């Protein structure tokens, strides 16, 4: 009877220790408790009937005391397995993104999931895995999952940094191209303005405006040419001490601002104003030229 009591105490103490131990220890404790229960059952079967303990109680109570239910063990393992598969998939997907990006992310361009995949395959076959090993495998998978997640996070950060660098470089390239295009456009505009500001350029502008705006032909341009040759020789920078300015010798020159704010630097603006003035005051360039010949001014 003393031997039986000590055995029961040892089983009870083992069960208490197992309740605070790590999962693998719980499983080992479960197996040990079961063996103890079976031993007690055999001993009880051969012991005298007087004062004997119920064999069913001797087997089940110590064996299950503090032990984690098998259903819970498999449920936890299944959850661990799902997280592991998600981590492996995320790592593989990220590796494909890195390859597709073609960016320099450093020496490490992929996450090694070899060990994790091996453990996943083992744990995935949980139906044929001994119950005693399920918890151990789950712990290994959980540890490998943590490693893969950490490596994936690091690679993701490297890819993000490379993408940001690429975006900054692309923005700088686009800005440089835009600046170059703007400079080229300004150069072209300056060249066009320089050409238009020559006497020949100013005459070409006058002929175009006379035809499109007033319907005047070559005879009127001939009169205009004589008039403005006399006034300024078609020089947009001409200036008379009286204050008369530009090709049409506007007095004061600021009158030409009604044709454009660039009247001081653009011969075409001066021409446009001068033709408008002639049309409103004299009707035609030939009438203005006749007045100039008679009065020496127009």
C-alpha positions in Angstrom: 0.0 0.0 0.0 2.9 2.4 0.8 4.4 1.6 -2.5 1.2 2.5 -4.3 0.9 5.7 -2.4 4.4 6.8 -3.3 3.7 6.0 -6.9 0.6 8.1 -6.8 2.5 11.0 -5.3 5.3 10.8 -7.8 2.7 10.8 -10.6 0.9 13.8 -9.1 4.2 15.7 -8.7 5.2 14.9 -12.2 1.8 16.2 -13.5 2.3 19.5 -11.6 5.8 20.0 -13.1 4.5 19.2 -16.5 1.8 22.0 -16.3 4.5 24.6 -16.0 7.0 23.1 -18.5 7.5 23.8 -22.2 5.2 22.1 -24.7 7.7 19.3 -25.5 8.0 18.6 -21.8 4.2 18.4 -21.5 4.1 15.8 -24.2 6.9 13.8 -22.6 5.1 14.1 -19.3 1.9 12.9 -20.8 3.6 9.7 -22.1 5.4 9.2 -18.7 2.1 9.6 -16.8 0.4 7.1 -19.0 3.1 4.6 -18.5 2.9 5.1 -14.7 -0.9 4.7 -14.9 -0.5 1.4 -16.8 2.1 0.2 -14.3 -0.3 0.9 -11.4 -3.1 -0.8 -13.2 -1.1 -4.0 -13.5 0.0 -3.8 -9.9 -3.6 -3.3 -8.7 -4.8 -6.2 -10.7 -2.6 -8.5 -8.7 -3.1 -6.8 -5.3 -5.6 -8.0 -2.6 -9.1 -6.8 -3.1 -9.3 -5.4 0.5 -8.5 -1.6 0.5 -7.6 -1.6 -3.2 -8.0 1.6 -5.2 -10.3 1.8 -8.3 -8.1 0.8 -11.2 -9.9 3.3 -13.6 -9.1 6.2 -11.3 -5.5 5.0 -10.9 -5.0 5.0 -14.6 -6.8 8.2 -15.8 -6.4 10.7 -13.0 -2.6 10.9 -12.8 -2.1 10.4 -16.6 -4.2 13.5 -17.5 -3.4 15.8 -14.6 -2.0 19.0 -16.0 -1.6 17.5 -19.5 -2.4 19.6 -22.6 -5.3 18.0 -24.5 -4.2 16.4 -27.8 -6.9 18.4 -29.7 -5.3 21.6 -28.5 -1.9 20.4 -29.5 -2.9 19.7 -33.0 -4.9 22.9 -33.2 -1.9 25.0 -32.2 0.3 23.1 -34.6 -2.2 23.8 -37.4 -2.1 27.5 -36.6 1.7 27.5 -36.6 1.7 25.7 -39.9 -0.6 28.3 -41.5 1.7 31.1 -40.4 4.7 29.3 -41.7 3.1 28.8 -45.1 2.2 32.5 -45.2 5.7 33.5 -44.3 7.2 31.2 -47.0 4.8 32.6 -49.6 5.6 36.1 -48.7 9.3 35.5 -49.0 8.9 33.8 -52.4 6.7 36.7 -53.7 9.2 39.3 -52.5 12.0 37.4 -54.2 10.1 37.6 -57.5 9.5 41.3 -56.9 13.2 41.9 -56.4 14.1 40.0 -59.6 11.4 41.8 -61.6 12.5 45.2 -60.4 16.1 44.7 -61.6 17.2 47.0 -58.8 20.4 46.7 -56.7 19.2 45.6 -53.2 22.6 44.5 -52.0 24.2 41.1 -51.7 21.1 39.3 -50.5 18.5 39.2 -53.2 16.2 36.5 -51.8 15.1 34.9 -48.6 16.3 31.3 -47.9 13.2 29.2 -46.9 14.8 25.8 -47.4 14.8 24.8 -43.7 11.4 26.3 -43.1 9.9 24.4 -46.1 11.4 21.1 -44.9 9.8 21.6 -41.5 6.5 22.6 -43.2 6.5 19.4 -45.2 7.0 17.4 -42.0 4.4 19.2 -40.0 2.0 19.2 -42.9 1.9 15.4 -42.7 0.6 15.7 -39.1 -1.8 12.8 -39.5 1.1 10.3 -39.6 3.4 12.2 -37.3 3.7 10.7 -33.8 1.8 12.9 -31.3 4.9 13.1 -29.2 6.8 14.9 -32.0 4.0 17.3 -33.1 4.9 19.9 -30.5 8.6 19.6 -31.1 8.1 20.1 -34.9 5.7 23.0 -34.2 8.4 24.7 -32.1 11.0 24.3 -34.9 8.5 25.6 -37.5 7.7 28.6 -35.3 11.4 29.4 -34.9 12.1 29.0 -38.6 9.1 31.2 -39.4 10.4 34.0 -37.2 13.8 33.8 -39.0 12.1 33.9 -42.4 9.8 36.8 -41.4 12.8 38.8 -40.1 14.8 38.1 -43.3 11.8 39.1 -45.4 11.4 42.4 -43.6 15.1 43.2 -44.1 14.9 42.4 -47.8 11.6 44.4 -48.1 13.4 47.4 -46.5 16.3 47.1 -49.0 13.9 46.9 -51.9 11.9 49.9 -50.7 15.2 51.9 -50.3 16.3 50.9 -53.9 12.9 51.9 -55.3 13.0 55.2 -53.5 16.5 55.8 -54.9 15.3 54.9 -58.4 12.4 57.3 -58.1 14.6 60.1 -56.9 17.1 59.5 -59.8 14.2 59.3 -62.3 12.8 62.6 -60.9 16.2 64.2 -61.2 16.5 62.9 -64.8 13.1 64.2 -65.8 13.9 67.6 -64.2 17.2 67.8 -66.1 15.5 66.9 -69.4 12.8 69.5 -68.7 15.4 72.1 -67.9 17.3 71.2 -71.1 14.1 71.4 -73.1 13.3 74.8 -71.6 16.7 76.1 -72.3 16.5 74.9 -75.9 13.1 76.5 -76.3 14.4 79.8 -74.9 17.4 79.6 -77.2 15.2 79.0 -80.2 12.9 81.9 -79.1 15.9 84.2 -78.7 17.2 83.2 -82.1 13.8 83.8 -83.7 13.5 87.1 -81.9 16.9 88.1 -83.1 16.0 87.2 -86.6 12.7 89.1 -86.4 14.5 92.2 -85.0 16.6 92.7 -88.1 15.3 95.1 -90.7 14.4 92.2 -93.0 12.7 90.4 -90.2 10.6 93.5 -89.3 9.7 94.0 -93.0 8.5 90.3 -93.2 6.4 90.8 -90.1 4.9 94.0 -91.6 4.0 92.3 -94.8 2.3 89.4 -92.9 0.3 91.7 -90.7 -0.7 94.0 -93.5 -2.1 91.1 -95.5 -3.8 89.2 -92.7 -5.2 92.1 -90.7 -5.8 94.9 -93.2 -5.9 93.3 -96.6 -3.1 95.6 -97.9 -1.0 94.4 -100.8 2.4 95.1 -102.3 1.6 98.7 -103.3 0.8 99.7 -99.7 4.0 97.9 -98.5 6.0 99.9 -100.9 4.7 103.2 -99.3 5.2 101.8 -95.8 8.8 100.8 -96.7 9.5 104.3 -97.9 7.9 105.8 -94.8 9.7 103.7 -92.2 13.0 103.8 -94.1 12.8 107.6 -93.6 11.7 107.4 -90.0 14.0 104.7 -88.6 15.5 102.5 -91.3 13.5 99.7 -89.7 15.7 99.8 -86.6 13.6 98.7 -83.6 16.2 100.5 -81.3 16.0 103.8 -83.1 15.6 106.8 -80.9 15.1 110.5 -81.7 16.1 113.2 -79.2 12.5 114.4 -79.4 11.5 111.1 -77.7 10.3 109.4 -80.8 11.1 105.7 -80.5 11.4 102.5 -82.5 10.6 101.6 -86.1 7.4 103.7 -86.3 9.0 106.5 -84.2 6.2 106.6 -81.7 6.1 109.7 -79.5 6.5 108.8 -76.7 7.6 105.3 -77.2 5.5 104.0 -74.3 2.4 104.3 -76.6 3.5 101.1 -78.2 2.8 99.2 -74.9 -0.8 98.9 -76.1 0.5 96.4 -78.7 2.6 94.4 -76.2 4.6 94.7 -73.1 7.7 93.7 -75.1 7.5 96.8 -77.3 11.1 97.9 -76.4 12.7 94.6 -77.4 10.4 93.2 -80.2 10.3 94.7 -83.6 7.1 92.8 -84.5 5.3 94.5 -81.6 6.4 97.9 -82.8 5.3 97.0 -86.4 1.9 95.9 -85.2 1.4 99.2 -83.2 2.7 101.3 -86.2 0.3 99.7 -88.7 -2.6 100.2 -86.2 -1.7 103.8 -85.9 -1.5 104.4 -89.6 -4.8 102.6 -90.2 -6.6 104.7 -87.5 -5.1 108.1 -88.5 -4.4 107.9 -92.2 -6.3 104.9 -93.5 -3.5 103.4 -95.5 0.4 103.5 -95.5 0.3 105.4 -98.9 -1.8 108.2 -97.3 0.6 108.3 -94.4 3.6 108.5 -96.7 2.0 111.3 -98.7 1.5 113.3 -95.5 5.1 112.7 -94.4 6.4 113.9 -97.7 4.3 117.1 -97.4 4.8 117.8 -93.7 8.0 115.9 -92.9 6.2 114.0 -90.2 3.2 111.7 -89.9 
